[in-house]
Amino acid sequence: MSLRFFSSLKKWPLALQEALSQACKTELSGNIRRISFKLGKPGRGILPVSVDIDGHRALFVEVSDLYPVLGNLRDWMERCLSFDRNGRFQPEILTMNLVDSVYSIVMIHVGWEDVERDSRAVSVFIVIREGHRHPLLCEFCYTVETLCSMYHAILTCLERYRRSFDNPDCWYTVKRFDRLDSSSTTDRLLRMFRSRDLEMKSAIIYQNGRH
């Protein structure tokens, strides 16, 4: 029996190995970055997304309405906040079809840091693009703050550009033809994406002024 493998599958593990090797060789102190997300106005089925590191753009990608990601992204974020029996967040990976390629985002809990009488979880945040030998991003960050930043960036985008998401020329969804659900596209997306776990975590962060 002969087996055939796509050559790109060989590069993906190499990129992840390189990212993990970088993380293992880097001192945590002073290297924790602030990761934030910006989502632009959707148009013709394309949603622009940028990832900023300490206020500077580090990555730009485009999400397509042909490959819905919100449901899987919410599930991934919730899994990232799930503890194992040893009190660590689970290492999680999510692979998404975007406009130009297939991307994977990885969040791996590496420890805790005491900050202002508070113990914050620290993770390494990795972004990999299929076919690339090197990771696009590999940064240490505060786990909960990063996930909440992503969560609120998406909610803000949906609310800010509601009219565009509800316009099928800007953002298409086949569920708009569902006769049993008369709600708008934006309301359906918000209902799908909202997370009680992430709302609770966000409330704690904003209450403590950590956003």
C-alpha positions as CSV (number, residue, x, y, z in Angstrom):
1,M,0.0,0.0,0.0
2,S,1.5,3.4,-1.0
3,L,0.8,6.6,0.9
4,R,0.8,10.0,-0.7
5,F,1.3,13.2,1.4
6,F,1.0,16.8,0.4
7,S,4.4,18.5,0.6
8,S,2.8,21.4,2.5
9,L,2.0,19.1,5.4
10,K,5.8,18.7,6.0
11,K,6.2,22.5,6.4
12,W,3.4,23.0,8.9
13,P,5.1,20.8,11.6
14,L,8.4,22.5,10.9
15,A,6.8,26.0,11.5
16,L,5.3,24.8,14.8
17,Q,8.5,23.2,15.9
18,E,10.4,26.5,15.2
19,A,7.8,28.4,17.2
20,L,8.0,26.1,20.2
21,S,11.8,26.1,20.0
22,Q,11.8,29.9,20.1
23,A,9.4,29.9,23.0
24,C,11.6,27.4,25.0
25,K,14.7,29.4,24.4
26,T,13.2,32.8,25.3
27,E,13.2,34.3,28.8
28,L,9.7,35.3,29.9
29,S,10.6,38.4,31.8
30,G,10.0,41.5,29.8
31,N,8.9,39.6,26.7
32,I,5.1,39.5,27.3
33,R,3.4,41.4,24.5
34,R,0.1,43.1,24.2
35,I,-1.8,41.5,21.3
36,S,-4.8,43.3,19.9
37,F,-7.1,42.8,16.9
38,K,-8.7,45.2,14.5
39,L,-11.5,44.3,12.1
40,G,-12.5,46.5,9.2
41,K,-15.7,47.0,7.2
42,P,-16.8,44.0,5.2
43,G,-17.2,44.4,1.5
44,R,-18.0,41.9,-1.3
45,G,-17.7,39.0,1.2
46,I,-14.3,40.0,2.5
47,L,-13.6,41.1,6.1
48,P,-10.1,42.6,6.7
49,V,-8.4,41.6,10.0
50,S,-5.1,42.9,11.4
51,V,-3.2,41.6,14.5
52,D,-1.2,44.2,16.3
53,I,1.7,43.5,18.7
54,D,2.3,46.3,21.2
55,G,0.3,48.7,19.0
56,H,2.1,47.9,15.7
57,R,0.6,45.8,12.9
58,A,2.2,42.4,12.7
59,L,-0.2,40.4,10.5
60,F,-3.0,41.2,8.0
61,V,-5.4,38.6,6.8
62,E,-8.8,38.5,5.1
63,V,-11.8,36.4,6.2
64,S,-14.3,35.2,3.5
65,D,-18.0,34.7,3.9
66,L,-17.5,31.5,1.9
67,Y,-15.8,30.0,4.9
68,P,-17.6,30.9,8.1
69,V,-15.3,31.0,11.2
70,L,-17.2,32.5,14.1
71,G,-18.6,29.4,15.6
72,N,-15.3,27.5,15.5
73,L,-13.5,30.5,16.7
74,R,-15.8,30.9,19.7
75,D,-15.4,27.2,20.6
76,W,-11.6,27.5,20.3
77,M,-11.5,30.6,22.6
78,E,-13.6,28.8,25.2
79,R,-11.4,25.7,25.1
80,C,-8.4,27.9,25.6
81,L,-9.9,28.9,28.9
82,S,-10.6,25.4,30.1
83,F,-8.4,24.1,32.9
84,D,-7.0,20.5,33.0
85,R,-6.6,18.5,36.2
86,N,-3.3,20.2,37.0
87,G,-4.6,23.7,36.9
88,R,-3.3,24.6,33.5
89,F,-5.1,25.9,30.5
90,Q,-5.4,23.4,27.7
91,P,-3.1,23.8,24.7
92,E,-5.5,24.5,21.7
93,I,-5.2,24.8,18.0
94,L,-7.7,26.1,15.4
95,T,-7.3,25.8,11.6
96,M,-9.3,28.2,9.4
97,N,-9.8,28.6,5.7
98,L,-9.1,32.3,4.9
99,V,-9.1,34.2,1.6
100,D,-5.6,33.4,0.5
101,S,-4.6,30.3,2.4
102,V,-5.2,28.0,5.4
103,Y,-4.1,29.4,8.7
104,S,-3.7,27.8,12.1
105,I,-3.7,29.6,15.4
106,V,-2.2,28.0,18.5
107,M,-2.4,29.0,22.2
108,I,-0.2,27.2,24.7
109,H,-0.2,28.0,28.4
110,V,3.4,28.3,29.6
111,G,2.9,29.6,33.2
112,W,1.8,32.3,35.5
113,E,3.2,35.8,36.3
114,D,2.4,37.8,39.4
115,V,1.4,41.3,38.5
116,E,0.1,43.9,41.0
117,R,-1.1,41.3,43.5
118,D,-2.7,39.3,40.7
119,S,-1.6,36.1,39.1
120,R,-2.0,36.2,35.3
121,A,-1.8,33.2,33.0
122,V,0.8,33.5,30.3
123,S,0.7,31.7,26.9
124,V,2.6,31.6,23.7
125,F,0.4,32.7,20.8
126,I,1.4,31.2,17.4
127,V,0.0,31.8,13.9
128,I,1.0,29.5,11.1
129,R,0.2,29.6,7.4
130,E,0.0,26.4,5.4
131,G,3.1,25.9,3.2
132,H,5.3,28.2,5.2
133,R,8.3,26.8,7.1
134,H,8.4,29.6,9.6
135,P,5.6,30.8,11.9
136,L,4.0,34.2,11.1
137,L,3.7,35.1,14.7
138,C,5.2,33.6,17.9
139,E,4.7,35.9,21.0
140,F,4.2,35.5,24.7
141,C,1.0,37.2,26.0
142,Y,-1.4,37.2,28.8
143,T,-3.9,34.5,27.9
144,V,-7.2,35.9,29.1
145,E,-6.5,39.5,28.1
146,T,-5.6,38.4,24.5
147,L,-8.7,36.2,24.1
148,C,-10.9,38.9,25.5
149,S,-9.3,41.4,23.2
150,M,-10.1,39.2,20.2
151,Y,-13.7,38.6,21.5
152,H,-14.5,42.2,21.9
153,A,-12.9,43.2,18.6
154,I,-15.3,40.8,16.8
155,L,-18.4,42.0,18.8
156,T,-17.5,45.6,18.1
157,C,-17.1,44.9,14.4
158,L,-20.4,43.2,14.1
159,E,-22.2,46.1,15.9
160,R,-20.3,48.9,14.1
161,Y,-20.8,47.5,10.6
162,R,-24.3,46.0,11.2
163,R,-25.7,47.5,8.0
164,S,-22.9,46.0,5.9
165,F,-23.3,42.5,7.4
166,D,-27.0,42.7,6.8
167,N,-26.4,43.6,3.1
168,P,-26.0,40.4,1.1
169,D,-23.8,42.3,-1.4
170,C,-21.3,42.9,1.4
171,W,-21.7,39.7,3.4
172,Y,-23.5,36.7,2.2
173,T,-25.1,34.0,4.4
174,V,-27.4,31.3,3.2
175,K,-29.3,31.4,6.5
176,R,-30.9,34.6,5.5
177,F,-33.3,32.5,3.5
178,D,-34.4,30.6,6.6
179,R,-38.2,31.2,6.9
180,L,-38.2,30.0,10.5
181,D,-35.7,32.7,11.6
182,S,-36.6,36.2,10.6
183,S,-33.7,37.8,12.5
184,S,-31.0,39.8,10.6
185,T,-27.7,38.3,9.6
186,T,-25.9,40.4,12.2
187,D,-28.2,39.2,15.0
188,R,-27.7,35.6,14.0
189,L,-23.9,36.1,14.0
190,L,-24.0,37.7,17.4
191,R,-26.2,35.0,18.8
192,M,-23.8,32.4,17.4
193,F,-20.7,34.1,18.7
194,R,-21.6,35.4,22.1
195,S,-20.0,33.4,24.9
196,R,-21.0,33.4,28.6
197,D,-17.5,32.3,29.7
198,L,-15.8,35.1,27.7
199,E,-18.3,37.7,28.9
200,M,-17.5,36.7,32.5
201,K,-13.7,36.8,32.0
202,S,-14.0,40.2,30.2
203,A,-16.1,41.6,33.1
204,I,-13.3,40.7,35.5
205,I,-10.6,42.2,33.3
206,Y,-12.5,45.5,32.8
207,Q,-13.4,45.7,36.5
208,N,-9.7,45.4,37.4
209,G,-8.6,47.9,34.7
210,R,-6.5,45.3,32.8
211,H,-7.9,46.0,29.3
